[in-house]
Amino acid sequence: MGRKQIMARQQELVSKAKAENRDLTVEEQAEFDGLQRALDFLSDSGEPGGTDGERSLSGSTGDESTGRMGDPLSPEEAAKRAIEAERKRSADITELCRTFQLDPNDYILSGKSMEEVRSAVLKQLQENNAPVGARVTVDEEDKFRDCVSDALMIRAGVMVSKPAPGSSDFRNMRLRDLAVECLARSGEDPRNLLRASTDDLYETLCRQFYNPASAFPAILDSTIKKSIVKLYEQVPTTFQTWTTKGSLSDFKETADHEYVIGGMGDFEKVAENGELKADMPRTERLPSRKLETYGKQFSMSRQAFINDDIGFLTEMPGLYATKAKMTVDKQVYSLLFNNGKIFDGVNLFDTKHNNVMATGGKPSQEAIQKIILQMQKQKDQFGEPIYVTPQYIIVPVGYEFDLAVILHSTQVTGSANNDINPLYNYPLQIVQTPVLNALAGEKACPWFMVANSMSVKHIQVDYLNGQETPIVRRMEAAGTLGFTWDVYTDWGIAVRDFRGITKNPGEIIA
C-alpha cells in the first residue's frame, strides 16, 4: 500500500462518517491513526525505501521497518505492520481496562502506549485505596473446587439449595476422573494420568494429601464439612428444644467466678426528713460449668477410592454428625433419669429441692395441675418467691395422644357434668423422647415439667466459643496410608438451677 492508497483509505473513512453525520468509531479511529503512522513512516524514510537506521513504529525496534535480512521494508509491508501494531495496541488496552472496569476509549484515541496505560491504571487503583495485586473476580481454582464439591453432594443425594455455577458439569464424574482433573490442574501430564491405574492415582493423591494447595483433598474437605453441617441440622433430637445454649471460651471450670446477687430487702417507707437505711445484698455461688471434648476418626480407604464409593463423603460424616448430636441428647436425658448429685451435694430431684412429686403416675389433668403448682411454689436462693412460667412437658413415647386430649379439649373427658377443662390451650409444649423409654426399660419411666428459662434456669448445654456443629480436621499423622479425618466437638452439660425443672416418677409403660 503506497502513499496514495493510504490517503484514499483515510478519506474513505472520513467521508463515510460525514455521510452518516457522526464521528469516527473507535475501530475506525484506530485504523485511521495506524494509516497516518504508516504515512509518516513513508515520509520519513522516503518512498519507496528508507535507511536502515530509521525509527520504527510505536516505539518498537528497527526490526519492524526492515526485513529478516535487514533490508528496508516496502511501503506496503510497512503500512501493513503499522496497522497490525495499532490493532494490537487497541486490543491490549481494551483487555487491560475491562479487567479493572475502566473505559479504554480515551487511552486508545489519545495514542497512549501500553506502558502508559498500565501506569495510569496503577495510579487510579492506588488513589481508590485498592491493593495493587487485587483481583476483581474469584480465583478460578476456588470456583472449580466449589462447583465440584456441590456436584459431589448432589451425586450423593444431599440437597444443595444453591449449587455453585457449573456443578452440573461434574455431577456424574467418578472419583478417578476427579483425581485426573485435579492432578492435571496442578501440572501433571494428563496423558500419563489417563494411562495410570486407579491404584497409582491413589498413591499420588496420598503424597499430595497434606499439601494445602492440592485441589483433590481440599474438595474432599469442603464436601465433608458441608455434609456434616447439613445433616447435623436434620438430626431429630429434642434436647435443644428446651435446654439453654451457652458458650465458654476455654476448658477451665467456671465455679470460681460465677455468682448470683440477691437478697435485697424490701423497700421501706421513708418519713419526711427521714434517712434511707443501708442494705447489704448477698451473693450465692452458681454451679460450675466445664467443657469436655468428644470425637471420632474416619478415613477413605484405598478400596473405597478404587470402588468409586462416593458415600464416604456424605454418609460417613453424616453418621458421625448424627452420633455427636444424639450423644448430647442421651447425656441430657441421662442426667434427668439418673438423678445424680449436683453442685449442692443433693440429688437433682429431691424433697430438699421441692422439685419431685411424692406419687408417680402417668400424665393426667390432675397430675399436670399438681406438678405446675409444685413448681410455682419455688423460692430463689435468698428465700424470695419466683414467678415460674411452666413451658415444656417432657414425656417418654406413649403419652403424646393422651396429652393432646388433655391440653386441647374444652371439657374434662369422662367427667359427670362435662366440667370445663382448666388446661384447655394451656401454653405447654409437648417434648416427646424415646431416650427415656430406653433408659427406663421395664422400670417406671419418669416425666418432667420445665420452666421458661427467662423465669428460672434449669439445664444448659455449653459449647466451646458457641461452636455446636462438629469440627472436621484433616489428620496429619505421619505414615498413615490414605485419607483420614478427625471429627470432634466440645460440649458440657450443667445444671444451672434445680428450681426450673420438676419430676414426676411416672409408672411402668406397658
C-alpha positions as CSV (number, residue, x, y, z in Angstrom):
1,M,0.0,0.0,0.0
2,G,1.6,3.3,-1.1
3,R,1.0,6.9,-0.1
4,K,-1.9,7.4,-2.4
5,Q,-3.7,4.2,-1.3
6,I,-3.2,5.2,2.4
7,M,-4.6,8.7,1.9
8,A,-7.5,7.3,-0.2
9,R,-8.4,4.9,2.6
10,Q,-8.3,7.7,5.2
11,Q,-10.5,9.8,3.0
12,E,-12.9,6.9,2.7
13,L,-13.2,6.5,6.5
14,V,-13.8,10.3,7.0
15,S,-16.3,10.5,4.1
16,K,-18.4,7.6,5.4
17,A,-18.6,9.1,8.9
18,K,-19.6,12.5,7.5
19,A,-22.3,10.9,5.3
20,E,-23.8,9.3,8.4
21,N,-23.4,12.5,10.4
22,R,-21.3,11.0,13.1
23,D,-17.7,10.8,14.4
24,L,-15.3,8.1,13.7
25,T,-15.9,4.9,15.7
26,V,-13.2,3.6,18.0
27,E,-12.2,1.0,15.4
28,E,-12.3,3.5,12.5
29,Q,-10.2,6.0,14.5
30,A,-7.7,3.3,15.4
31,E,-7.4,2.3,11.7
32,F,-7.1,6.0,10.7
33,D,-4.3,6.6,13.2
34,G,-2.5,3.4,12.0
35,L,-2.7,4.6,8.4
36,Q,-1.3,8.0,9.5
37,R,1.6,6.4,11.2
38,A,2.3,4.4,8.1
39,L,2.1,7.6,6.0
40,D,4.5,9.4,8.4
41,F,6.9,6.5,8.1
42,L,6.9,6.6,4.4
43,S,7.5,10.4,4.5
44,D,10.5,10.0,6.9
45,S,12.1,7.1,5.1
46,G,11.4,8.2,1.6
47,E,9.2,6.3,-0.8
48,P,9.7,3.5,-1.7
49,G,12.6,2.7,0.5
50,G,14.3,4.2,3.6
51,T,17.5,3.9,5.6
52,D,18.4,1.1,8.0
53,G,18.7,3.5,10.9
54,E,15.2,4.9,10.7
55,R,13.0,4.6,13.8
56,S,10.1,2.1,13.5
57,L,6.5,2.5,14.6
58,S,5.1,2.8,18.1
59,G,8.5,2.8,19.8
60,S,9.4,-0.7,18.6
61,T,12.8,-1.8,17.4
62,G,14.2,-1.3,14.0
63,D,13.3,-4.9,13.0
64,E,9.7,-3.7,12.2
65,S,11.0,-1.4,9.5
66,T,13.3,-4.0,7.9
67,G,13.0,-7.5,6.6
68,R,14.6,-10.6,8.0
69,M,17.9,-9.9,6.3
70,G,17.9,-6.3,7.4
71,D,16.6,-5.0,4.1
72,P,14.3,-2.0,4.1
73,L,10.6,-2.8,4.1
74,S,8.4,-1.9,1.1
75,P,5.8,0.8,1.7
76,E,3.1,-1.8,1.5
77,E,4.7,-4.0,4.2
78,A,5.5,-1.0,6.4
79,A,1.8,0.1,6.3
80,K,0.6,-3.4,7.0
81,R,2.8,-3.7,10.0
82,A,1.8,-0.3,11.3
83,I,-1.9,-1.3,11.1
84,E,-1.2,-4.6,12.9
85,A,0.7,-2.8,15.6
86,E,-2.2,-0.4,16.1
87,R,-4.7,-3.1,16.3
88,K,-2.7,-5.0,18.9
89,R,-2.2,-1.8,20.9
90,S,-6.0,-1.2,20.9
91,A,-6.8,-4.8,21.8
92,D,-4.3,-4.9,24.7
93,I,-5.5,-1.6,26.1
94,T,-9.1,-2.7,25.9
95,E,-8.4,-6.0,27.7
96,L,-6.5,-4.3,30.5
97,C,-9.1,-1.7,31.0
98,R,-12.0,-4.1,31.1
99,T,-10.2,-6.2,33.7
100,F,-10.3,-3.2,36.0
101,Q,-13.7,-1.9,34.8
102,L,-12.2,1.2,33.1
103,D,-13.1,2.9,29.8
104,P,-10.4,2.2,27.2
105,N,-11.6,4.7,24.6
106,D,-9.8,7.7,26.0
107,Y,-6.5,5.8,26.1
108,I,-6.9,4.4,22.6
109,L,-7.9,7.7,20.9
110,S,-5.1,9.7,22.7
111,G,-2.5,7.3,21.3
112,K,-1.3,6.1,24.7
113,S,1.2,3.3,24.7
114,M,0.6,0.1,26.7
115,E,3.1,1.1,29.3
116,E,1.5,4.5,29.8
117,V,-1.9,2.8,30.2
118,R,-0.5,0.4,32.8
119,S,0.9,3.3,34.8
120,A,-2.4,5.1,34.6
121,V,-4.4,2.1,35.9
122,L,-2.0,1.5,38.8
123,K,-2.2,5.2,39.8
124,Q,-6.0,5.0,39.7
125,L,-6.1,1.9,41.9
126,Q,-3.8,3.5,44.4
127,E,-6.0,6.6,44.6
128,N,-9.0,4.4,45.2
129,N,-7.2,2.5,48.1
130,A,-7.3,-0.8,46.2
131,P,-4.5,-3.2,46.7
132,V,-2.2,-3.3,43.6
133,G,-2.4,-7.1,43.4
134,A,-6.1,-7.3,43.9
135,R,-8.2,-9.5,41.6
136,V,-11.7,-8.4,40.7
137,T,-13.0,-11.9,40.4
138,V,-12.9,-15.0,42.5
139,D,-9.9,-17.2,41.7
140,E,-10.7,-19.8,39.1
141,E,-9.3,-22.6,41.3
142,D,-11.7,-21.7,44.1
143,K,-14.6,-21.7,41.6
144,F,-13.6,-25.1,40.5
145,R,-13.4,-26.5,44.0
146,D,-16.8,-25.1,44.9
147,C,-18.7,-26.4,41.9
148,V,-17.1,-29.9,42.2
149,S,-17.9,-30.1,46.0
150,D,-21.5,-29.2,45.3
151,A,-21.6,-31.7,42.5
152,L,-20.4,-34.5,44.8
153,M,-23.1,-33.5,47.3
154,I,-25.8,-33.7,44.6
155,R,-24.4,-37.0,43.3
156,A,-24.6,-38.5,46.9
157,G,-28.3,-37.4,47.2
158,V,-27.8,-34.5,49.5
159,M,-30.0,-31.5,48.7
160,V,-28.0,-28.4,47.9
161,S,-30.1,-25.2,47.9
162,K,-27.9,-23.1,45.7
163,P,-25.4,-25.2,43.8
164,A,-22.3,-23.4,42.6
165,P,-22.4,-22.4,38.9
166,G,-21.1,-25.3,36.7
167,S,-21.7,-28.0,39.3
168,S,-24.0,-29.9,37.0
169,D,-21.0,-30.5,34.7
170,F,-19.3,-32.6,37.3
171,R,-22.2,-34.4,39.0
172,N,-21.5,-37.7,37.1
173,M,-17.8,-37.6,37.5
174,R,-16.1,-40.6,39.1
175,L,-13.5,-40.2,41.8
176,R,-10.8,-41.4,39.4
177,D,-11.8,-38.8,36.8
178,L,-11.9,-36.1,39.5
179,A,-8.4,-37.2,40.6
180,V,-7.1,-36.9,37.0
181,E,-8.7,-33.4,36.6
182,C,-7.2,-32.2,39.9
183,L,-3.7,-33.6,39.2
184,A,-3.7,-32.2,35.7
185,R,-4.6,-28.7,37.0
186,S,-1.6,-29.0,39.4
187,G,0.8,-29.5,36.4
188,E,0.9,-33.3,36.0
189,D,0.9,-34.6,32.4
190,P,-2.7,-35.6,31.5
191,R,-1.5,-38.3,29.2
192,N,0.4,-40.1,32.0
193,L,-2.5,-39.7,34.3
194,L,-5.0,-41.2,31.9
195,R,-2.7,-44.2,31.4
196,A,-2.1,-44.7,35.2
197,S,-4.1,-47.3,37.1
198,T,-6.5,-46.2,39.8
199,D,-4.2,-47.6,42.4
200,D,-1.3,-45.5,41.1
201,L,-3.5,-42.4,41.2
202,Y,-4.5,-43.1,44.8
203,E,-0.8,-43.3,45.8
204,T,-0.1,-40.0,44.0
205,L,-3.0,-38.3,45.8
206,C,-1.8,-39.6,49.1
207,R,1.5,-38.0,48.6
208,Q,-0.3,-34.6,48.0
209,F,-2.8,-35.1,50.8
210,Y,-1.1,-32.7,53.2
211,N,-0.2,-30.1,50.6
212,P,-2.6,-27.1,51.3
213,A,-2.6,-26.2,47.6
214,S,-3.8,-29.6,46.4
215,A,-7.2,-29.5,44.9
216,F,-8.4,-33.1,45.5
217,P,-8.1,-33.2,49.3
218,A,-9.4,-29.6,49.5
219,I,-12.5,-30.7,47.6
220,L,-13.0,-33.7,49.9
221,D,-12.7,-31.4,53.0
222,S,-15.2,-29.0,51.6
223,T,-17.7,-31.7,50.8
224,I,-17.4,-33.4,54.2
225,K,-17.9,-30.1,56.1
226,K,-20.9,-29.2,54.0
227,S,-22.4,-32.7,54.6
228,I,-21.8,-32.5,58.4
229,V,-23.5,-29.1,58.7
230,K,-26.4,-30.2,56.5
231,L,-27.1,-33.5,58.2
232,Y,-26.4,-32.2,61.8
233,E,-29.3,-29.8,61.4
234,Q,-31.6,-32.6,60.4
235,V,-31.0,-34.9,63.4
236,P,-34.4,-35.3,65.1
237,T,-33.2,-34.8,68.7
238,T,-35.3,-32.9,71.3
239,F,-32.8,-31.6,74.0
240,Q,-32.2,-28.4,72.0
241,T,-36.0,-27.5,72.2
242,W,-36.0,-26.9,76.0
243,T,-32.4,-26.6,77.2
244,T,-30.5,-23.3,77.0
245,K,-27.4,-23.0,74.9
246,G,-24.2,-21.4,76.3
247,S,-20.7,-20.6,75.2
248,L,-17.4,-21.0,77.1
249,S,-14.0,-19.8,75.8
250,D,-11.9,-22.5,77.4
251,F,-11.9,-25.8,79.3
252,K,-11.5,-24.4,82.8
253,E,-14.2,-25.0,85.3
254,T,-16.2,-21.8,85.9
255,A,-17.2,-22.2,89.6
256,D,-14.7,-19.7,90.9
257,H,-16.2,-16.7,89.1
258,E,-19.9,-17.2,88.7
259,Y,-22.2,-15.8,91.3
260,V,-25.8,-14.6,91.6
261,I,-26.6,-11.4,93.5
262,G,-29.8,-11.1,95.5
263,G,-31.3,-11.0,99.0
264,M,-32.0,-7.3,98.8
265,G,-34.5,-6.2,101.4
266,D,-38.0,-4.7,100.6
267,F,-38.2,-1.0,100.0
268,E,-39.2,0.7,103.3
269,K,-41.3,3.8,103.9
270,V,-39.2,6.9,104.5
271,A,-40.7,9.5,106.8
272,E,-40.4,13.2,106.0
273,N,-36.8,14.3,106.5
274,G,-36.1,10.6,107.3
275,E,-33.0,8.7,106.4
276,L,-32.7,5.9,103.9
277,K,-31.4,2.7,105.5
278,A,-28.4,0.9,104.1
279,D,-28.9,-2.5,102.6
280,M,-26.4,-5.3,102.0
281,P,-27.1,-7.6,99.1
282,R,-25.9,-11.2,99.3
283,T,-24.2,-13.5,96.8
284,E,-24.6,-17.2,96.2
285,R,-22.2,-19.2,94.0
286,L,-23.7,-20.7,90.9
287,P,-23.0,-24.3,89.8
288,S,-19.8,-24.9,87.8
289,R,-19.7,-25.4,84.1
290,K,-17.0,-27.3,82.2
291,L,-16.4,-28.5,78.7
292,E,-15.1,-31.8,77.5
293,T,-14.0,-32.9,74.0
294,Y,-15.7,-35.8,72.2
295,G,-14.7,-37.2,68.8
296,K,-14.0,-40.0,66.4
297,Q,-11.8,-40.6,63.4
298,F,-12.8,-41.8,59.9
299,S,-11.0,-42.4,56.7
300,M,-11.4,-43.0,52.9
301,S,-9.8,-46.3,52.4
302,R,-7.9,-47.3,49.3
303,Q,-10.7,-49.8,48.4
304,A,-13.3,-47.0,48.7
305,F,-11.4,-44.8,46.2
306,I,-10.9,-47.7,43.7
307,N,-14.5,-48.7,44.0
308,D,-15.7,-45.1,43.5
309,D,-17.6,-45.2,46.8
310,I,-18.9,-41.7,47.0
311,G,-20.9,-42.5,50.1
312,F,-17.9,-42.0,52.4
313,L,-18.1,-38.2,51.6
314,T,-21.6,-37.8,52.9
315,E,-22.8,-41.0,54.7
316,M,-19.8,-41.4,57.0
317,P,-19.5,-37.8,58.0
318,G,-23.3,-37.7,58.3
319,L,-23.3,-40.7,60.6
320,Y,-20.7,-39.1,62.9
321,A,-22.7,-35.8,62.9
322,T,-25.8,-37.7,63.9
323,K,-24.0,-39.6,66.6
324,A,-22.5,-36.4,68.0
325,K,-25.9,-34.8,68.4
326,M,-27.5,-37.9,69.7
327,T,-24.8,-38.3,72.3
328,V,-25.6,-34.9,73.7
329,D,-29.3,-35.8,73.6
330,K,-28.7,-39.0,75.5
331,Q,-26.4,-37.3,78.1
332,V,-29.1,-34.7,78.8
333,Y,-31.8,-37.2,79.4
334,S,-29.5,-39.5,81.3
335,L,-28.8,-36.5,83.6
336,L,-32.5,-36.3,84.4
337,F,-33.1,-40.0,84.6
338,N,-30.1,-41.0,86.7
339,N,-30.8,-38.1,89.2
340,G,-27.2,-37.8,90.5
341,K,-25.9,-35.3,93.0
342,I,-25.4,-31.7,91.8
343,F,-23.5,-28.6,92.9
344,D,-25.0,-28.5,96.4
345,G,-24.3,-32.2,97.2
346,V,-28.0,-33.1,96.9
347,N,-29.6,-35.2,94.1
348,L,-31.1,-33.1,91.3
349,F,-34.6,-34.2,92.2
350,D,-35.1,-34.3,95.9
351,T,-37.6,-33.3,98.5
352,K,-35.0,-30.8,99.8
353,H,-35.2,-29.1,96.4
354,N,-39.0,-29.3,96.4
355,N,-38.9,-30.5,92.8
356,V,-40.2,-34.1,92.9
357,M,-43.7,-35.3,93.2
358,A,-44.4,-37.7,96.1
359,T,-46.6,-40.1,94.0
360,G,-45.8,-41.2,90.5
361,G,-48.2,-41.8,87.7
362,K,-48.9,-41.1,84.0
363,P,-49.7,-37.6,82.8
364,S,-53.3,-36.7,83.6
365,Q,-55.2,-33.5,84.2
366,E,-54.8,-33.8,87.9
367,A,-51.1,-34.8,87.8
368,I,-50.3,-31.9,85.4
369,Q,-52.0,-29.4,87.6
370,K,-50.2,-30.6,90.7
371,I,-46.8,-30.5,89.1
372,I,-47.4,-27.0,87.8
373,L,-48.5,-25.8,91.3
374,Q,-45.5,-27.5,92.9
375,M,-43.1,-25.7,90.5
376,Q,-44.8,-22.3,91.1
377,K,-44.1,-22.6,94.9
378,Q,-40.3,-22.5,94.4
379,K,-38.2,-19.8,96.1
380,D,-34.8,-18.4,95.0
381,Q,-31.5,-18.8,96.8
382,F,-32.5,-16.0,99.1
383,G,-35.9,-17.2,100.1
384,E,-37.8,-14.9,97.8
385,P,-40.7,-16.3,95.7
386,I,-40.0,-17.0,92.0
387,Y,-42.5,-16.2,89.2
388,V,-42.1,-19.5,87.5
389,T,-43.6,-19.9,84.0
390,P,-44.1,-23.6,83.1
391,Q,-43.4,-24.1,79.4
392,Y,-42.5,-27.7,78.5
393,I,-43.7,-31.1,79.5
394,I,-41.1,-33.8,78.7
395,V,-42.6,-37.3,78.4
396,P,-41.5,-40.7,77.1
397,V,-43.1,-42.1,74.0
398,G,-46.6,-43.3,74.8
399,Y,-48.3,-40.2,76.2
400,E,-48.5,-37.9,73.2
401,F,-52.1,-38.7,72.3
402,D,-53.3,-38.5,75.9
403,L,-51.7,-35.1,76.3
404,A,-53.3,-33.9,73.0
405,V,-56.7,-34.6,74.6
406,I,-55.8,-33.2,78.0
407,L,-54.5,-29.9,76.6
408,H,-56.9,-29.3,73.7
409,S,-60.3,-30.5,74.9
410,T,-62.7,-27.8,76.2
411,Q,-64.3,-30.2,78.7
412,V,-62.8,-32.7,81.1
413,T,-63.2,-36.1,79.3
414,G,-65.2,-38.5,81.3
415,S,-66.5,-36.1,83.9
416,A,-70.1,-36.4,85.0
417,N,-71.1,-32.8,84.2
418,N,-68.7,-32.1,81.3
419,D,-66.7,-29.9,83.5
420,I,-64.7,-27.1,81.9
421,N,-61.1,-28.2,81.3
422,P,-58.8,-25.7,83.1
423,L,-55.8,-26.9,81.0
424,Y,-57.6,-26.2,77.7
425,N,-55.0,-24.5,75.5
426,Y,-52.7,-24.1,78.5
427,P,-49.3,-22.9,76.9
428,L,-47.4,-26.1,77.4
429,Q,-45.2,-27.5,74.6
430,I,-45.0,-31.3,74.5
431,V,-41.5,-32.7,74.1
432,Q,-41.5,-36.5,73.5
433,T,-38.3,-38.5,73.6
434,P,-37.7,-42.3,73.2
435,V,-34.5,-41.9,75.2
436,L,-36.5,-42.0,78.4
437,N,-38.1,-45.3,77.3
438,A,-34.8,-46.8,76.6
439,L,-33.3,-45.7,79.9
440,A,-36.3,-47.0,81.9
441,G,-36.6,-50.4,80.3
442,E,-39.1,-52.3,82.3
443,K,-39.0,-49.8,85.2
444,A,-41.2,-46.8,85.9
445,C,-40.5,-44.1,83.4
446,P,-40.5,-40.5,84.8
447,W,-41.7,-37.4,83.0
448,F,-40.9,-33.7,83.8
449,M,-42.2,-30.2,83.8
450,V,-39.7,-27.5,82.7
451,A,-39.9,-23.7,83.1
452,N,-39.3,-21.0,80.7
453,S,-35.5,-20.2,81.1
454,M,-36.3,-16.5,81.4
455,S,-38.2,-17.1,84.6
456,V,-35.8,-19.6,86.1
457,K,-32.8,-21.6,84.8
458,H,-32.5,-25.4,84.6
459,I,-30.3,-27.4,82.2
460,Q,-27.7,-25.7,79.9
461,V,-25.5,-27.2,77.1
462,D,-22.3,-25.2,76.6
463,Y,-20.1,-25.3,73.5
464,L,-16.6,-24.0,73.0
465,N,-17.0,-20.5,71.6
466,G,-20.5,-21.4,70.6
467,Q,-19.4,-23.9,68.0
468,E,-22.2,-26.5,68.0
469,T,-21.6,-28.3,64.7
470,P,-18.8,-30.9,64.8
471,I,-15.4,-29.7,63.5
472,V,-13.6,-31.7,60.8
473,R,-9.8,-31.6,60.6
474,R,-7.6,-33.5,58.1
475,M,-5.5,-35.8,60.2
476,E,-1.7,-35.3,59.8
477,A,-0.2,-38.5,61.3
478,A,2.9,-39.5,59.5
479,G,3.0,-42.9,58.0
480,T,-0.8,-43.2,57.6
481,L,-1.9,-44.7,54.3
482,G,-4.9,-43.0,52.8
483,F,-7.1,-40.1,53.6
484,T,-8.0,-39.6,57.3
485,W,-10.0,-37.0,59.1
486,D,-10.7,-36.2,62.8
487,V,-14.3,-35.2,63.6
488,Y,-14.8,-33.7,67.1
489,T,-16.7,-31.2,69.1
490,D,-16.5,-29.7,72.6
491,W,-19.5,-29.5,74.9
492,G,-20.5,-29.6,78.6
493,I,-23.9,-30.1,80.3
494,A,-24.6,-28.3,83.5
495,V,-27.5,-28.0,86.0
496,R,-27.8,-24.2,86.3
497,D,-30.7,-24.4,88.8
498,F,-32.9,-27.2,90.2
499,R,-35.9,-24.9,90.6
500,G,-36.6,-24.8,86.9
501,I,-37.5,-28.4,86.4
502,T,-39.8,-30.8,88.4
503,K,-40.1,-34.6,88.2
504,N,-43.0,-37.0,88.3
505,P,-41.6,-40.5,89.0
506,G,-44.1,-41.9,86.5
507,E,-45.1,-45.5,86.1
508,I,-44.2,-48.6,84.1
509,I,-45.2,-48.1,80.4
510,A,-46.9,-51.2,79.1
